[in-house]
Amino acid sequence: MADIELYPTKKSLQGEMVVPGDKSISHRSVIFASLAEGTSHIRNFLTGEDCLRTVEAFRLMGVHIDQHGSDLAIHGRGIAHLKEPVSPIYFGNSGTTARLMSGVLAGLPLFTTAFGDESLSKRPMDRVVIPLKKMGAEISGRDHDSLLPLSFKGKKLKGDIHELKVKSAQVKSALLLAGMLAEGETKVIEMGETRNHTEMLLPEFGVEVNVEGRMVTIKGGQQPSGADLKVPGDISSAAFFIVASSITPGSEMIIRDVGLNPTRDGVIRAMERMGADISTHIHTYIGQEPVGDIHIRAGSLRGVTLEGDLIPNVIDEIPILALAATQAEGTTVIKDAEELRHKETDRIHAVVQTLTALGAKVEALKDGMVIHGKTELTGGSIHSYGDHRIGMMGAVASLICQNPVTILDKDCISISYPSFFQHLNEALK
């Protein structure tokens, strides 16, 4: 595990930048293209460790995938030509790979075993396993089939109606993938809006999906076709530079070609509510996905309450929003975010401990936190907890700390943003 020491700077963030491809779309594009018949070309694919786990999973199943930098050529031969892997599939730290691939592996006529790293092996899989078993899936694993490693005795599943008990795009997507492989029709009814990349992207691969309000319907037996697409920049990665530009005096940045999907742009709405000087401009669409530029200037922020339907939209951005709240006048309350306790680490605990170590005034709630601002951060030594978003939050905090910040185990940042420190250094002028 490598550490890094970051020193206070009098520089600000200036100019333009492009962030890496969207993590959620990168995962899905590989899955859909690998199931497809025909060659797919995926440009601006995120080459972080998580997404590469999805690539390797399908290589083990016989899919030929060429990679040249961030461009992939996936030579799909169709669902019927996928092969049974001769060794267990390693999901690493990737919860998206684990949950979405569970929907695929359960519905293929193959036997597979999958496992993850120590962190992923603690994350709940029963939210996917239980509804898949309703469709006839045969899945076994630790702790009553709720934890990795899991084994899948794949078979033809039966379409079903699922009323989700959690707000999770991963669960929704796993069930839609299983439904595409199943007999009959599958309906997924959400309890609240979650990111909708699966519903937006499947039609690009020739798969019919019907969306009516919070119900998504897919017919079984559909064979995806190859497609070409460019992955937009990841707004969750852009979020670190949105906040950095807002809280670092004198900063002004334009982040180009970012995915502005309305189920993902909550970080922009949250920062606007806090009074940030931020604007967006949609200039193109990739399939149904809006893509545009984000313009941010440093300015004063105010405390707000973040809760309710906004939370699933910003669940990955809460760590960096919490840092922004330390620089806002007044109190910020984040609640309805208990899902954070089931991420790469217990993110509520990790955020509170990290910001407290840096000198912030933060209190943990069962489902969120209370942040008292405005606070001058002192700096210090913090642990990433093996969580890429905690590590990047600490790096952004170092820009406004009085003393150096040491981040223990910085390598986890490569899970989602391998070029993060390069981009941060290039932006500082």
C-alpha positions in Angstrom: 0.0 0.0 0.0 1.5 3.3 -1.1 0.9 6.6 0.8 1.1 10.2 -0.4 1.8 13.5 1.4 0.1 16.5 -0.1 1.3 20.0 0.9 -0.9 23.2 1.1 -0.9 25.3 -2.1 -1.6 28.9 -2.8 -2.6 27.9 -6.3 -6.2 27.8 -7.7 -7.8 25.5 -10.3 -7.9 27.0 -13.7 -8.6 26.1 -17.3 -10.4 23.2 -18.9 -10.3 19.5 -18.4 -11.9 16.2 -19.5 -12.5 13.5 -16.9 -12.4 9.7 -17.6 -15.3 7.8 -19.0 -18.4 7.1 -16.9 -17.9 4.1 -14.6 -21.5 2.9 -14.7 -21.8 3.2 -18.5 -18.4 1.5 -19.0 -19.5 -1.5 -17.0 -22.8 -1.8 -18.8 -21.4 -1.3 -22.3 -19.0 -4.2 -21.8 -21.7 -6.5 -20.5 -24.2 -5.6 -23.3 -21.5 -5.9 -26.0 -20.2 -9.2 -24.7 -23.7 -10.7 -24.8 -24.3 -9.2 -28.3 -23.9 -10.7 -31.7 -21.4 -8.7 -33.7 -18.5 -6.5 -32.9 -19.0 -3.4 -30.7 -16.6 -0.5 -30.4 -16.5 1.3 -27.1 -14.6 4.6 -26.9 -13.5 6.5 -23.8 -14.0 3.3 -21.7 -12.9 3.8 -18.1 -9.7 1.8 -17.6 -10.1 1.7 -13.8 -9.7 -1.5 -11.9 -13.4 -2.0 -11.3 -14.3 -1.8 -15.0 -11.5 -4.1 -16.0 -12.9 -6.8 -13.7 -16.0 -6.8 -15.9 -13.8 -7.1 -19.0 -11.8 -10.0 -17.5 -15.0 -11.8 -16.5 -16.2 -12.0 -20.1 -12.7 -12.9 -21.3 -12.9 -15.9 -19.0 -16.2 -16.8 -20.7 -14.6 -16.8 -24.2 -15.3 -13.3 -25.4 -12.5 -11.8 -27.5 -11.9 -8.2 -26.3 -9.2 -6.0 -27.8 -8.1 -3.0 -25.7 -6.1 0.0 -27.1 -5.9 2.6 -24.3 -9.4 3.6 -23.5 -10.9 2.1 -26.7 -12.3 -1.4 -26.7 -13.3 -3.7 -29.6 -15.6 -6.4 -28.2 -16.2 -9.3 -30.7 -19.5 -10.7 -29.4 -20.7 -14.0 -30.8 -24.1 -14.0 -29.0 -25.4 -15.3 -25.8 -25.4 -19.0 -26.9 -21.7 -18.9 -27.6 -20.5 -17.9 -24.1 -18.4 -20.6 -22.5 -18.3 -22.0 -19.0 -15.2 -20.5 -17.3 -12.6 -23.0 -16.2 -11.7 -21.0 -13.1 -13.6 -18.8 -10.6 -14.3 -15.2 -11.7 -12.6 -12.6 -9.6 -14.7 -9.4 -9.1 -12.1 -7.6 -7.1 -13.6 -4.6 -5.3 -16.4 -4.0 -7.9 -19.9 -4.1 -6.5 -21.3 -3.2 -9.9 -19.6 -6.2 -11.5 -20.7 -8.5 -8.8 -24.4 -7.5 -8.8 -24.9 -7.0 -12.6 -23.0 -10.2 -13.4 -25.1 -12.1 -11.0 -28.1 -11.4 -13.2 -26.2 -12.7 -16.2 -24.6 -15.8 -14.6 -27.9 -16.9 -13.1 -29.6 -17.0 -16.5 -26.9 -18.8 -18.6 -26.7 -22.6 -18.9 -23.3 -22.6 -17.3 -21.7 -23.3 -13.9 -19.7 -20.4 -12.5 -18.2 -19.4 -9.2 -17.4 -15.8 -8.4 -15.4 -14.2 -5.6 -14.2 -10.7 -4.5 -11.6 -9.0 -2.4 -12.0 -8.7 1.4 -14.2 -5.5 1.2 -16.5 -6.8 -1.5 -16.9 -10.1 0.3 -18.6 -8.2 3.2 -21.1 -6.4 0.9 -24.7 -7.7 0.8 -25.6 -9.8 -2.2 -28.9 -11.1 -0.9 -30.7 -8.0 -2.4 -29.8 -9.5 -5.8 -29.9 -13.2 -4.9 -33.4 -13.3 -3.3 -35.2 -11.8 -6.3 -33.2 -13.9 -8.7 -34.2 -17.1 -6.8 -37.8 -16.0 -7.4 -37.1 -16.4 -11.1 -35.8 -19.9 -10.5 -32.1 -19.2 -10.1 -29.9 -21.7 -8.3 -27.3 -19.7 -6.3 -25.3 -20.8 -3.3 -22.8 -19.0 -1.1 -21.8 -17.8 2.4 -24.2 -16.7 5.1 -27.3 -18.2 3.6 -26.3 -17.2 0.0 -26.0 -13.5 0.9 -22.2 -13.0 0.6 -19.5 -13.8 -1.9 -18.1 -16.2 -2.9 -21.2 -17.3 -4.8 -21.8 -20.2 -7.1 -24.3 -20.1 -10.0 -25.8 -23.3 -11.5 -27.1 -21.3 -14.4 -30.4 -22.2 -16.0 -33.4 -20.8 -18.0 -35.2 -18.5 -15.6 -38.8 -17.5 -15.5 -39.9 -13.8 -15.9 -41.4 -12.3 -12.8 -42.6 -9.1 -11.2 -40.2 -7.5 -8.7 -41.1 -4.7 -6.3 -37.7 -3.5 -5.1 -37.2 -3.0 -1.4 -34.0 -0.9 -1.8 -33.3 2.1 -4.1 -30.5 0.4 -6.2 -29.7 0.7 -9.9 -27.5 -2.3 -9.5 -30.3 -4.6 -8.3 -32.6 -3.2 -11.0 -30.0 -3.8 -13.7 -29.3 -7.3 -12.5 -32.9 -8.2 -12.7 -33.4 -6.6 -16.2 -30.4 -8.6 -17.5 -31.8 -11.8 -15.9 -35.2 -10.9 -17.5 -33.6 -10.5 -20.9 -32.2 -14.1 -20.6 -35.5 -15.5 -19.1 -38.7 -16.9 -20.5 -41.6 -14.5 -20.5 -41.7 -10.9 -19.3 -40.0 -9.3 -16.3 -41.2 -6.2 -14.6 -39.1 -4.2 -12.1 -40.9 -1.7 -10.0 -38.7 0.8 -8.1 -39.5 2.4 -4.8 -37.7 5.6 -6.0 -35.8 6.9 -8.9 -32.3 5.5 -9.5 -29.8 5.9 -12.3 -31.2 4.6 -15.5 -28.2 3.9 -17.7 -29.4 0.3 -18.3 -32.7 1.4 -19.7 -31.1 4.0 -21.8 -28.3 1.9 -23.2 -30.0 -1.5 -23.9 -31.9 0.0 -26.9 -28.5 1.0 -28.4 -27.8 -2.7 -28.5 -31.2 -3.5 -30.1 -32.9 -4.6 -26.9 -36.5 -3.4 -26.3 -37.2 -2.0 -22.8 -40.4 -0.3 -21.8 -40.4 2.4 -19.0 -43.6 3.6 -17.5 -43.1 5.7 -14.4 -41.1 3.6 -11.9 -41.9 0.3 -13.7 -39.4 -1.1 -16.2 -40.5 -4.0 -18.4 -38.3 -6.3 -20.5 -39.2 -9.3 -22.6 -37.1 -12.4 -22.4 -35.3 -14.1 -25.2 -33.9 -11.0 -26.8 -30.5 -11.2 -28.4 -28.5 -7.9 -28.2 -26.6 -6.7 -31.4 -23.2 -5.1 -31.6 -23.1 -1.3 -31.2 -20.6 1.6 -31.3 -20.7 4.2 -28.6 -18.5 6.8 -26.9 -18.7 6.8 -23.1 -19.3 10.3 -21.7 -17.2 11.7 -18.9 -18.1 10.5 -15.4 -20.0 13.1 -13.4 -19.0 11.2 -10.2 -15.3 11.9 -11.1 -16.1 15.4 -12.2 -17.7 16.0 -8.7 -14.3 16.2 -7.1 -13.2 19.0 -9.4 -16.6 20.7 -9.1 -16.2 20.9 -5.3 -12.4 21.7 -5.5 -13.2 24.6 -7.8 -16.0 25.8 -5.6 -14.0 25.8 -2.3 -10.5 26.8 -3.5 -10.2 30.6 -3.7 -9.8 32.1 -7.1 -10.7 29.0 -9.0 -12.5 28.8 -12.3 -12.8 25.5 -14.3 -14.7 24.1 -17.3 -15.1 20.4 -17.3 -15.9 19.2 -20.9 -18.0 16.3 -22.2 -19.5 15.1 -19.0 -22.6 12.8 -18.8 -25.5 14.9 -17.5 -28.1 12.2 -17.1 -30.8 13.6 -14.9 -30.6 10.5 -12.6 -26.9 11.4 -12.0 -26.7 15.2 -11.9 -27.8 15.5 -8.2 -24.3 16.7 -7.3 -24.9 19.8 -9.5 -28.3 20.4 -7.9 -26.9 20.0 -4.4 -24.1 22.4 -5.0 -26.5 24.9 -6.6 -28.7 24.7 -3.4 -25.5 25.4 -1.4 -25.0 28.6 -3.5 -22.2 27.4 -5.8 -21.5 29.4 -8.9 -22.1 26.6 -11.4 -23.7 26.2 -14.8 -24.1 23.5 -17.4 -24.6 23.3 -21.1 -25.8 20.1 -22.9 -24.3 20.1 -26.4 -24.8 16.5 -27.6 -26.4 13.1 -26.8 -24.8 9.7 -26.8 -27.9 7.5 -27.5 -30.3 8.9 -25.0 -27.6 10.1 -22.6 -27.2 13.9 -22.5 -23.6 15.2 -22.6 -22.3 18.7 -21.9 -19.9 21.0 -20.1 -19.8 22.2 -16.5 -18.5 25.7 -15.6 -17.6 26.4 -12.0 -16.2 29.4 -10.2 -15.1 29.6 -6.5 -17.6 31.3 -4.2 -19.3 31.3 -0.9 -21.5 28.3 0.1 -24.3 27.9 2.7 -25.5 24.9 4.7 -28.4 22.9 3.4 -30.4 19.7 4.1 -29.9 16.9 1.6 -32.5 14.1 1.9 -35.2 12.1 0.3 -35.3 11.4 -3.5 -32.1 13.4 -4.0 -30.0 10.9 -2.1 -29.9 7.9 -4.5 -28.9 10.5 -7.2 -25.9 11.6 -5.1 -25.0 8.5 -3.2 -21.5 8.3 -4.6 -20.9 12.0 -4.3 -21.8 12.4 -0.6 -18.2 12.2 0.6 -17.1 15.1 -1.5 -20.4 17.0 -0.8 -19.6 16.6 2.9 -16.2 18.2 2.4 -18.0 21.1 0.6 -20.3 21.4 3.6 -17.3 22.0 5.9 -16.7 25.2 3.9 -20.4 26.3 3.9 -21.8 28.9 6.4 -24.1 27.2 8.8 -25.1 23.6 9.3 -25.5 20.9 6.6 -27.6 17.8 7.3 -27.4 14.7 5.2 -30.0 12.0 5.9 -31.8 9.0 4.2 -28.3 7.8 3.2 -28.1 4.5 5.2 -27.0 2.8 1.9 -23.6 4.5 2.5 -23.0 1.9 5.2 -22.9 -0.8 2.6 -20.4 0.7 0.1 -16.7 -0.2 -0.3 -16.5 0.7 3.4 -19.0 2.1 5.9 -18.9 5.5 4.2 -20.7 7.4 6.9 -18.1 6.3 9.4 -15.2 6.8 7.0 -16.4 10.4 6.0 -16.9 11.4 9.6 -13.6 10.0 10.8 -11.7 11.5 7.9 -13.1 15.0 8.1 -12.8 15.0 11.9 -9.1 14.1 11.6 -8.7 17.1 9.3 -10.3 19.5 11.8 -13.9 19.6 10.7 -16.9 19.4 13.1 -19.0 16.4 11.9 -21.4 14.1 13.7 -22.6 10.8 12.5 -26.3 9.9 12.2 -27.6 6.4 11.6 -28.5 7.4 8.0 -26.1 10.3 7.4 -24.3 13.1 9.1 -24.4 16.7 10.4 -21.6 19.0 9.3 -21.0 22.3 11.1 -19.4 25.0 8.9 -17.6 27.1 8.1 -14.4 25.4 9.5 -10.8 26.0 8.7 -9.3 22.6 8.1 -5.9 21.9 9.8 -4.6 18.8 7.9 -3.2 15.6 9.2 -2.9 11.9 8.5 -6.0 10.1 7.1 -6.8 6.6 5.9 -8.5 6.0 2.6 -10.2 2.9 4.1 -9.4 1.3 0.7 -12.2 3.5 -0.7 -11.4 5.5 -3.8 -13.9 8.2 -3.0 -12.6 8.8 0.5 -9.0 9.0 -0.9 -10.0 11.6 -3.5 -12.0 13.6 -0.9 -8.8 13.8 1.2 -6.8 14.9 -1.7 -9.3 17.7 -2.5 -9.3 18.7 1.2 -5.5 19.2 1.1 -6.0 22.2 -1.2 -7.5 24.2 1.6 -5.8 22.7 4.7 -3.3 24.7 6.8 -0.8 21.8 7.1 0.1 18.8 4.9 -2.4 15.9 4.4 -1.0 12.4 4.3 -3.3 9.8 2.6 -2.6 6.3 3.7 -3.2 3.7 0.8 -3.7 6.1 -2.1 -3.6 3.2 -4.6 -7.3 2.5 -4.2 -8.0 5.7 -6.2 -7.1 3.8 -9.3 -10.3 1.8 -8.9 -12.3 4.6 -10.6 -9.8 7.4 -11.5 -6.3 6.2 -12.4 -5.2 9.7 -13.7 -6.7 11.6 -10.7 -3.5 13.1 -9.3 -2.2 13.9 -12.8 -5.4 15.8 -13.6 -5.3 17.6 -10.2 -1.7 18.8 -10.7 -2.5 19.9 -14.3 -5.5 22.0 -13.0 -3.5 23.8 -10.3 -2.1 27.1 -11.7 
